[in-house]
């Protein structure tokens, strides 16, 4: 239960080291478990066959997901990332809290990126490609900011400094006697 609370806690602050490690663990989980599952399901649902059919019909060697019709079998490629984004979102919000950013900023970036992916699926002509590029650049800048900025040293509106000793935060130092 502690692990679930640790990952899904929206309140409080998270320092850079924990933020980086949680993202690394999450990435490894995606690579080891989700990517093989997604590949297996894509084979079972015939998505790979659809890709080969489109490639043969258009004479292209590669086909992007944007060229596939948005149907129920393709939703697996959007459902998994959406679900896992909801898992990593609380960690991102807590890291934003550590540097003094409001929750609404992280939620806004998440919402805009999700909406642009759904609304502009398959649209590669301007202005849609420009909008997707701007959204992607904003996400990268936000993520780099979370990685490099130090947290506020003093307690802020979101809680005490996660790196402060227990005496400074008002918590009791619990030891086994």
C-alpha positions as CSV (number, residue, x, y, z in Angstrom):
1,X,0.0,0.0,0.0
2,X,2.9,2.3,0.7
3,X,4.2,2.0,-2.9
4,X,0.8,2.9,-4.4
5,X,0.5,5.9,-2.0
6,X,4.0,6.9,-2.9
7,X,3.4,6.9,-6.6
8,X,-0.2,8.3,-6.6
9,X,0.2,11.0,-4.0
10,X,-0.7,14.4,-5.5
11,X,0.0,16.6,-2.5
12,X,3.4,17.5,-1.2
13,X,6.8,17.9,-2.8
14,X,9.3,15.6,-4.5
15,X,13.0,16.3,-4.8
16,X,15.0,15.9,-8.1
17,X,16.7,12.6,-7.2
18,X,13.5,10.8,-6.4
19,X,11.8,12.3,-9.5
20,X,14.6,11.1,-11.7
21,X,14.7,7.6,-10.1
22,X,10.9,7.3,-10.4
23,X,11.0,8.2,-14.1
24,X,13.9,5.7,-14.7
25,X,11.9,2.9,-12.9
26,X,8.8,3.8,-14.8
27,X,10.7,3.8,-18.1
28,X,12.2,0.4,-17.3
29,X,8.7,-0.9,-16.5
30,X,7.4,0.3,-19.8
31,X,10.3,-1.3,-21.7
32,X,10.2,-4.6,-19.9
33,X,6.5,-5.2,-19.5
34,X,4.4,-2.7,-21.5
35,X,6.2,-2.7,-24.9
36,X,6.2,-6.5,-25.2
37,X,2.5,-6.6,-24.2
38,X,1.6,-3.9,-26.7
39,X,3.5,-5.7,-29.4
40,X,1.7,-9.0,-28.6
41,X,-1.7,-7.3,-28.6
42,X,-0.8,-5.5,-31.9
43,X,-0.1,-8.9,-33.5
44,X,-3.2,-10.4,-32.1
45,X,-5.5,-7.6,-33.2
46,X,-4.0,-7.5,-36.7
47,X,-2.5,-4.1,-36.5
48,X,0.8,-5.3,-37.9
49,X,-1.1,-6.8,-40.9
50,X,-2.8,-3.4,-41.5
51,X,0.6,-1.7,-41.5
52,X,1.9,-4.1,-44.1
53,X,-1.3,-3.7,-46.3
54,X,-0.9,0.1,-46.2
55,X,2.8,-0.1,-47.0
56,X,2.1,-2.4,-50.0
57,X,-0.8,-0.2,-51.2
58,X,1.2,3.1,-51.0
59,X,4.6,1.6,-52.0
60,X,6.2,2.9,-48.8
61,X,8.7,0.9,-46.7
62,X,7.6,2.4,-43.4
63,X,4.2,3.5,-42.2
64,X,3.6,5.7,-39.2
65,X,0.7,5.3,-36.8
66,X,-0.7,8.5,-38.2
67,X,-1.4,6.8,-41.5
68,X,-3.6,4.1,-39.9
69,X,-7.3,4.7,-39.6
70,X,-8.3,5.5,-36.0
71,X,-10.3,2.4,-35.0
72,X,-10.8,0.3,-31.9
73,X,-7.8,-1.9,-32.6
74,X,-5.5,1.1,-32.8
75,X,-6.7,2.5,-29.6
76,X,-4.3,0.2,-27.8
77,X,-1.5,2.5,-28.9
78,X,-3.2,5.4,-27.3
79,X,-4.8,3.7,-24.3
80,X,-1.6,2.4,-22.7
81,X,0.3,5.7,-22.8
82,X,-2.8,7.5,-21.5
83,X,-3.1,5.2,-18.6
84,X,0.6,5.3,-17.7
85,X,0.6,9.1,-18.1
86,X,-2.0,9.2,-15.3
87,X,0.4,7.2,-13.2
88,X,3.4,9.4,-13.7
89,X,1.3,12.7,-13.5
90,X,1.2,12.8,-9.7
91,X,5.0,12.5,-9.5
92,X,5.3,15.3,-12.0
93,X,2.9,17.5,-10.1
94,X,4.8,16.9,-6.8
95,X,8.1,17.8,-8.5
96,X,6.5,21.0,-9.9
97,X,5.4,21.7,-6.3
98,X,8.9,21.4,-5.1
99,X,10.1,24.2,-7.3
100,X,7.0,26.3,-6.5
101,X,4.9,25.7,-9.7
102,X,1.2,25.4,-9.4
103,X,-0.7,22.1,-10.0
104,X,-2.6,23.7,-12.8
105,X,0.5,24.2,-14.9
106,X,1.4,20.5,-14.9
107,X,-2.2,19.5,-15.5
108,X,-2.4,22.0,-18.4
109,X,0.6,20.7,-20.1
110,X,-0.7,17.2,-19.7
111,X,-4.1,18.1,-21.0
112,X,-2.9,20.1,-24.0
113,X,-0.5,17.3,-25.1
114,X,-3.2,14.7,-24.8
115,X,-5.8,16.8,-26.7
116,X,-3.4,17.7,-29.5
117,X,-2.5,14.0,-30.0
118,X,-6.2,13.0,-30.3
119,X,-7.4,16.0,-32.3
120,X,-4.6,16.1,-34.8
121,X,-4.2,12.4,-35.4
122,X,-3.0,11.9,-38.9
123,X,-2.8,15.6,-39.7
124,X,0.7,16.4,-40.8
125,X,0.0,19.7,-42.8
126,X,0.4,23.1,-41.3
127,X,-1.0,24.5,-39.0
128,X,-1.5,21.1,-37.3
129,X,2.1,20.1,-37.6
130,X,3.2,23.4,-36.1
131,X,0.8,23.0,-33.2
132,X,2.1,19.6,-32.4
133,X,5.7,20.9,-32.6
134,X,5.0,23.7,-30.2
135,X,3.3,21.3,-27.8
136,X,6.2,18.9,-27.9
137,X,8.8,21.7,-27.4
138,X,6.7,23.0,-24.4
139,X,6.7,19.5,-22.9
140,X,10.5,19.1,-23.3
141,X,11.1,22.5,-21.8
142,X,8.8,21.7,-18.8
143,X,10.5,18.3,-18.2
144,X,14.0,19.7,-18.4
145,X,13.0,22.5,-16.0
146,X,11.8,19.8,-13.6
147,X,15.1,17.9,-14.0
148,X,17.5,20.9,-13.5
149,X,15.8,23.3,-11.1
150,X,16.5,23.0,-7.4
151,X,13.6,22.8,-5.1
152,X,12.8,25.7,-2.8
153,X,14.9,25.5,0.3
154,X,12.2,26.6,2.7
155,X,8.6,25.3,3.1
156,X,6.3,26.6,0.4
157,X,2.5,26.4,-0.1
158,X,2.8,22.7,-1.0
159,X,4.7,21.5,2.1
160,X,8.1,21.3,3.7
161,X,11.4,20.9,1.9
162,X,11.7,17.1,1.2
163,X,15.5,17.3,1.8
164,X,15.2,19.2,5.1
165,X,16.1,17.3,8.3
166,X,13.1,15.9,10.2
167,X,13.6,18.5,13.0
168,X,13.1,21.4,10.7
169,X,9.9,20.0,9.2
170,X,8.3,19.5,12.6
171,X,8.2,15.7,12.2
172,X,9.3,13.5,15.1
173,X,12.4,11.4,14.6
174,X,11.1,7.9,15.1
175,X,13.7,5.3,16.3
176,X,13.2,1.8,17.5
177,X,14.1,1.6,21.2
